[in-house]
Structure formats: C-alpha cells, structure tokens
C-alpha cells in the first residue's frame, strides 16, 4: 500500500519504529551540516501527505534521522573524512518547521554523509569510494562544541577517494558494501582493522576502474 504521498523527486531517507511518542526526540541531519532536535510527541498525529520534519534551505537535503534520549552524544561524518562529536544538549529542542542549527562547519565542497548516536564500546567504520576503510574506537573521537570544523576521521586522497559513509558497529555486526556497478562485499566487523583516526585505512574491497563504493550498511538481525 502507499503509506506516504511523495512529491516528484522526493524519496524516503529513514524509517524508525516507535512505540511511545511521549518520550525521546528525533534528531535530523542535513547534507549541509544542519542538525535539529524535535520532541517525538510532535510527530504523533501524522497525515496522509506527511508532516514537516524540518524546513530545508535551497540545495540542502536530509541525510539521516535518529531517535535520541535527549542526553546522547552525536557524531557527524563528512565526505572529506572529517567528523565532529558533540553533546546532544548543545542542540535545543525546536518545532517541526524550524530550520535547525549548525552541527558542523563545512569547508567548501564538503558535505555530510552520515550521522550516528554514540554508544559505548563501539567502533566507527569509515569506508571510502575506492574500497579502503578501517574501524576506530569511539573513544578516539573527542567531544567538541557543536558547529566546529571537526577532526580527521580518515585521511582521504585521490588514491582511496572520498569517504562514502561512517557506521557505528560492534565486533559481531555483519557489514555490506555495495558499489555503483552492483558489486557487493559482505564481512564481519571484527575482520576490519582497528586504526587511529589520522590514517588512511586498509583495502577492504577490490573496486574496478570507473566503479566506486556507493553505500555501506549493517545487515539486520534475524
């Protein structure tokens, strides 16, 4: 069935299961570095055509939506391999139609590719267009104020390409990487090396000339 009437050119970014709308928040992240936090209860009365979750500036688009407790740490990752970790309390709650505030200060030509709600005892998997990547312990990402330029999460260059995604994982998580031409690699997170932030990583996947990794994801548990 058609659950949501989409406008031309519009697509679904995230689906989040919710049992109780009276607790927690939804935090949205955009390509141009904006972040916005809205009480979950503000979404408790949906309409067939949907309701506004964030007002986007021209040229911006939604990258991720995460459910939070109000006291989490948030991590934003960019295509140039930078990341910023900050306290959720640095983002005040706003109404659905608000534009939000700056989550990360982007350099010219850079854009947000991923966002995560930080969990203890995890690693951040970073993968680049040419199939290089690594895991870095979450403790290696220092907490800064919202809106900063961020720190290096992976050193990108022409050889390994730009970053395509940042994914928070545990050792037993199954990971899938998919290229633009449909090539797929499935592996377990524990098979990927743990390295510091200021490194290029190692080759995870052979990518043919002209092809590039488009997406990474975690395999859902059965």
N, C-alpha and C positions, 0 to 999 in steps of 0.2 A: 504494500500500500504506500501511497505518497504521504509521508509523515510531515514534510515541510515544503512549502511552495517556494522554490528558489527563483531568483531573478536571473536573467541571462548573464552568463559569465560568473555566476556565484557558485561556490562549492562548499561542502561541509568540511570543516577543519578538524573538529573534535567531537566525540560523543562521550559523555560522562554519566555513569549510573548514580542516581541519587535516591535515597530512601527518606531522608528527612530534610526539608527545606528550611528548617528553623535554626540550623546551626551551620557554621563554617562559611566560607567565602568562595567565590570564583575569581581567579586572577587571570586576566588576559594579557597576552604579549603580542606585540606587532613587529613587523619587519623593520620598521624604522626606529625601534628601540623604546617604544612606549609601553608602559605597564599600567594596569588599572585593576583595582580590587573592589568588588561589589558584594554585599551580603547575598548569600544564596537565596534567602527568602524573597528577594526582589524578582526572582525568576519562577515563582511558584504558580503564576497564572499565565501559562503560555497561550498563544493564539495560533490559528492555522497558518498564518503568514509569518509566524515567528515574532519575537520581540527584540528590540535593540539591546545588544550586549555592550557595545562600545561605538562611539562615533569616530570614524576613521578620517584622517586627513587625506587629501587627494594624493594618490600614488602609494598609499600605505595599504597593508593587508594584514589579516590575522594570521599569526604563526602557531600559537598554542594557547590552550586554556587549561588551567589546573585548579583542582579543588584544594583549599588550604584550611588550616585551623585558625589562622589569624596571627600565629606566632612562629611560623616556619621561617627558614632561610630559603631564598630563591636564587637560582643560578641561570644566567642568560649567556648563550654562546653565539658567536658571530662567524660569518663566512671567512673572515681574515684570521680566524683561530684565536680570537680574544674571548675572555669571559669575565663576568662580574658576579660576585656573590654578595648579597645584602639581606638585611633583616626585613621580613615582611612588614613589620611595624613602621618601616620607613615609608610605606605606601598607605595613605589614609583611605578609608572606605569612601566610595563615590557612588552616585546614582548610575543607572544603566546607560544613560545617554551621554555621560561625561566622556571627554577625550582621554583622560588619564594623565600620567606624568612621565618624565624621562626615567627609564630604567637603566640605560647605558648610553653614553655619549659616543656616537659612531663617527669614525673617520670617513672622509669622502669615499664613496664607492663600496663601503662595507654595509652589511645588513645582518639582522638577527636570523638565525636558522633553527635554534632550539631553545627551550626553556624547561627547567626542572624544579621540583620542590625537593630540597635537600633532605636526605635520610642518612642516619648514622650507619657506619660500617659498610659503605658502598664505594664504588669507583665510578669515575666518569669516563665512558668510552667516547673517544673522538676519532672520526674517520674522515679521510679526505677523498677528493674526486678520483685520484689515481690508485685508490685502494690501500693507502697507508693508514695506520692508526695505532692506538695504544689505549691503555687504561691508566688513569691517575687517581690516587686515593683522594677521597673527598676532603680529607684533612689538608691536602696540598692547596686548596683554594681558600685564600684568606677572605675574611669578611670585610667589606668596604662599605662606604656610604653609597646609597642609590645614586645613579646618574654619573658615575665615574667612567673613565675610558676603559677600565678593565685591565686584566693581566693576561699574559700569554698562556693559552691552554694547549696549543700545538703550533710549532713553527712551520708555517706554510710557505711554499715556494713554487716555482714553475714545474719542478720535477714531480712533486707529490700532489700539486693542485690545492685548491681552496678546501676549507672544511665544509662538509655536507651535513653533519649532524653531531650532536652531543647527546649521549644516552646514559642515564644513571643505571648501573647494573650491579648485580651480585654474582658471585662466582658460578652459581649453578644456572644462571639465566641462559636461555638459548637465543642467539642473535642471528638476524638475517640481514645481509647486504645485497642490494639489487642495483644493477647498472641500467643505464639508459637503453641499452640493446637487449635487456631482459636476462642477462646473466645473473645467477643467484649463488650466493655462498651462505651456508648455514654452519654455525660453530657455537661452541660454548664459551661464555665469557672468560672462564678460567684459562682458556687456551691463548688468550691475548695478553701480551706482556704488560706489566705494570711499570711505568716510567714516570719521570718527573714532568712537570708542565712544560718546561722550556726545552723540549726535544721534538724531533720530527716523527717519532714513532717508527714502526717496522712495517714491512709489506704484509698485509692481511689477505689480499686478493689480487690475482693477476687480471689486469684490465687491458683489453685490446686497444691498439691505437685508434683514436677517434671516439672511443667509448669513455664513459666516466660513471662513477658511483653516483646514483641519484638519491638513494634513501637507505636508512638503516632503521631497524626496529627490533623489538623484543617479541619472541614467539609467545603467544598467550598460553597460560597453563591450562591443562585439560580439566 
